[in-house]
Amino acid sequence: MSVASTPLAAKQPQMVFETIFAFSPNRETLGGTAYFIQEQDAAGQSANILVDCPALNEANHTFINDRGGVRRLFITHRGGIAQVKELQASFGCEVLIQEQEAYLLPTLSPQTFHRDRTLSPTSRVFWSAGHSPGSACLYHSRYGGVLFTGRHLLPIKGGAPSPLRLSKTFHWPRQLRHAQQLIQDFTPQTLSTLCPGANTGFLRGEKKIDNAYAQLQAIDWQTLATAKPVL
């Protein structure tokens, strides 16, 4: 397969934690940020996870191969899809997507789930509809709990997380319900960091939102309920 040539030094993914890396925003996903999670299975073999699609270029290809490749490519929502077929062919990985978005990948026979699926002792995915019908998040229990939110929760000006009502938002009340449910499902001890799938420019060089649980509690949910689309 063809991999676009790019200067390696200019495009290296950014370390978020020791085993979590963020790729540069991908033009093919309208500026989406993809992530790489290094994991091992019980036999000590690489079980790495890609969260959404990074740009398929030489730098990213080399970075991934140097760390043992990819076992699973998890798509958080339809906007995170780009060159999935090429990524799967290159790394021989399983593609995982919530069942309502699977029709967007008709030639790949992806793995699907309904409400949730456990990937490893430290990682699981769960449905978080609203932004799109099959939006989903990945929770990684290391580092105090890291939630990869796709476009379900995004940083706004100042870096605080929030659901955003866009012109293409599938179901705003449902998105708010799923976002608020995070406060019930987690605690300050189990949710310390959010890794959003876009808008990372608002984080001023960071690729994560710290103090995540308290920041979710601080959201003005009542005002959001009557918010107008921002784009």
C-alpha positions in Angstrom: 0.0 0.0 0.0 1.1 3.6 -0.5 2.1 5.6 2.5 2.4 9.4 2.1 5.9 10.7 2.7 6.4 13.3 5.4 9.4 14.5 7.5 9.6 12.1 10.4 10.9 14.8 12.9 8.0 17.1 12.1 5.2 14.7 12.6 6.0 12.5 15.6 3.0 11.8 17.9 3.0 13.6 21.2 3.3 11.7 24.5 0.2 12.1 26.7 1.3 9.5 29.3 4.0 6.9 29.1 1.9 4.5 27.1 -0.5 6.9 25.4 0.3 9.1 22.5 -1.7 11.7 20.4 -1.3 12.1 16.7 -1.3 15.4 14.9 -4.8 16.5 13.8 -5.8 14.7 10.6 -7.2 16.7 7.7 -9.1 13.6 6.5 -11.2 13.6 9.7 -11.7 17.4 9.7 -8.9 18.0 12.2 -9.6 15.0 14.4 -7.1 13.8 16.9 -6.4 10.1 17.0 -4.6 8.3 19.9 -2.4 5.3 20.3 -2.5 3.1 23.5 0.2 0.6 24.2 -1.1 -2.6 25.8 0.0 -6.2 26.2 -2.2 -9.3 26.5 -1.8 -12.0 29.1 0.8 -13.7 27.1 2.9 -10.5 26.9 2.1 -9.9 23.2 1.4 -6.5 21.8 -2.3 -5.6 22.1 -2.1 -1.9 21.0 -5.2 0.1 20.3 -5.7 3.0 17.8 -8.5 5.3 18.8 -9.8 6.8 15.5 -7.7 7.2 12.3 -4.4 9.1 12.3 -3.0 10.4 9.0 -1.6 7.5 7.1 1.9 8.9 6.4 5.5 7.6 6.8 6.0 9.2 10.2 2.9 7.6 11.8 3.4 4.3 10.1 7.0 4.1 11.4 5.9 5.2 14.9 3.2 2.5 15.1 5.4 -0.3 13.7 8.3 0.6 16.1 5.9 0.0 19.0 4.5 -3.3 18.0 1.8 -2.4 15.5 -1.9 -2.3 16.2 -4.3 -5.1 17.3 -7.5 -3.0 17.3 -8.6 0.2 15.5 -11.5 1.6 17.5 -13.7 4.2 15.8 -15.4 6.6 18.2 -17.9 8.0 15.7 -18.4 8.3 12.0 -16.3 11.5 11.8 -13.3 9.5 13.0 -13.3 7.3 9.9 -10.6 7.8 7.3 -8.5 5.3 5.3 -9.7 2.5 7.6 -9.3 0.0 4.8 -5.7 1.0 4.3 -4.9 1.1 8.0 -6.4 -2.4 8.4 -4.4 -3.7 5.5 -1.2 -2.2 6.7 -1.3 -3.4 10.3 -3.6 -6.4 10.1 -5.8 -5.0 12.8 -9.4 -5.6 13.9 -11.7 -2.7 13.3 -14.2 -2.1 16.1 -17.2 0.3 15.9 -20.6 0.7 17.5 -23.2 -1.3 15.6 -25.2 1.7 14.4 -22.2 3.1 12.5 -21.0 -0.3 11.1 -22.9 0.2 7.8 -20.4 2.9 6.9 -17.7 0.2 6.5 -19.6 -2.3 4.3 -16.5 -4.0 2.8 -14.6 -4.5 6.0 -16.8 -6.7 8.2 -15.9 -4.8 11.4 -16.4 -6.1 14.9 -19.4 -4.4 16.6 -20.9 -3.9 20.0 -24.2 -2.7 21.3 -23.8 -1.1 24.7 -20.3 -2.0 25.7 -17.4 -4.3 25.2 -14.3 -5.1 27.3 -11.1 -5.1 25.3 -8.6 -5.9 28.1 -8.3 -5.7 31.9 -7.6 -2.0 31.5 -9.7 -0.9 28.5 -13.4 -1.0 27.6 -15.6 0.8 25.1 -19.2 2.0 25.6 -22.0 3.6 23.6 -22.5 7.3 24.1 -25.0 8.3 21.4 -26.0 11.9 20.6 -23.3 13.4 18.5 -24.0 10.6 16.0 -26.2 7.5 16.5 -23.2 5.3 17.2 -20.9 7.6 19.1 -18.8 5.7 21.6 -16.0 6.3 24.2 -13.1 4.2 25.3 -12.2 4.1 29.0 -8.6 3.2 30.0 -8.2 2.6 33.7 -4.5 3.5 34.0 -3.2 6.9 35.1 -6.3 7.5 37.3 -8.7 6.8 34.5 -8.5 8.2 31.0 -11.6 8.7 28.8 -11.2 9.0 25.1 -14.3 10.9 24.1 -14.2 11.3 20.3 -16.5 14.3 19.6 -18.9 13.4 22.5 -17.1 15.9 24.8 -14.7 18.5 23.3 -12.6 21.3 24.8 -14.1 24.8 24.4 -12.3 28.2 24.7 -10.3 28.0 27.9 -9.8 24.3 27.6 -12.9 23.1 29.6 -14.8 20.1 28.3 -18.3 20.3 27.0 -20.8 18.6 24.7 -21.1 20.8 21.6 -24.4 21.1 19.7 -23.4 21.3 16.0 -25.6 21.6 13.0 -25.0 17.8 12.3 -25.7 16.7 15.9 -27.9 13.7 15.8 -29.8 14.0 19.1 -28.9 16.8 21.5 -31.0 15.7 24.5 -29.6 12.1 24.2 -26.1 13.4 24.0 -26.6 15.5 27.2 -28.0 12.5 29.0 -25.1 10.3 28.1 -22.6 13.0 29.0 -24.2 13.6 32.4 -24.3 9.8 33.0 -20.5 9.9 33.2 -20.8 11.7 36.5 -22.8 8.8 37.9 -20.6 6.1 36.3 -17.3 7.4 37.5 -15.7 9.0 40.5 -12.9 11.5 41.1 -10.7 8.4 41.7 -11.7 6.6 38.5 -11.8 9.5 36.0 -8.9 12.0 36.0 -8.3 12.7 32.3 -10.2 13.3 29.1 -8.6 12.8 25.7 -10.9 14.6 23.2 -11.1 13.6 19.5 -11.0 17.2 18.2 -10.6 20.9 19.1 -7.3 20.1 20.8 -6.0 23.5 19.7 -7.9 24.9 22.7 -5.6 22.9 25.0 -2.6 25.1 24.1 -0.2 22.3 23.2 -1.7 19.6 25.5 -3.7 16.7 24.2 -5.6 16.0 27.4 -7.9 17.7 29.9 -6.9 17.2 33.5 -9.1 17.1 36.6 -11.8 15.6 34.4 -14.4 14.6 36.9 -14.5 18.0 38.6 -14.7 19.7 35.3 -17.7 17.5 34.3 -19.4 18.4 37.6 -18.8 22.1 36.8 -20.7 22.1 33.5 -23.9 24.1 33.4 -26.1 21.4 32.1 -29.3 23.4 32.4 -28.0 26.1 30.1 -26.7 23.5 27.6 -30.2 22.0 27.3 -31.4 25.1 25.4 -28.1 25.7 23.5 -28.4 26.6 19.8 -26.1 24.9 17.2 -22.7 26.5 17.2 -21.9 25.6 13.6 
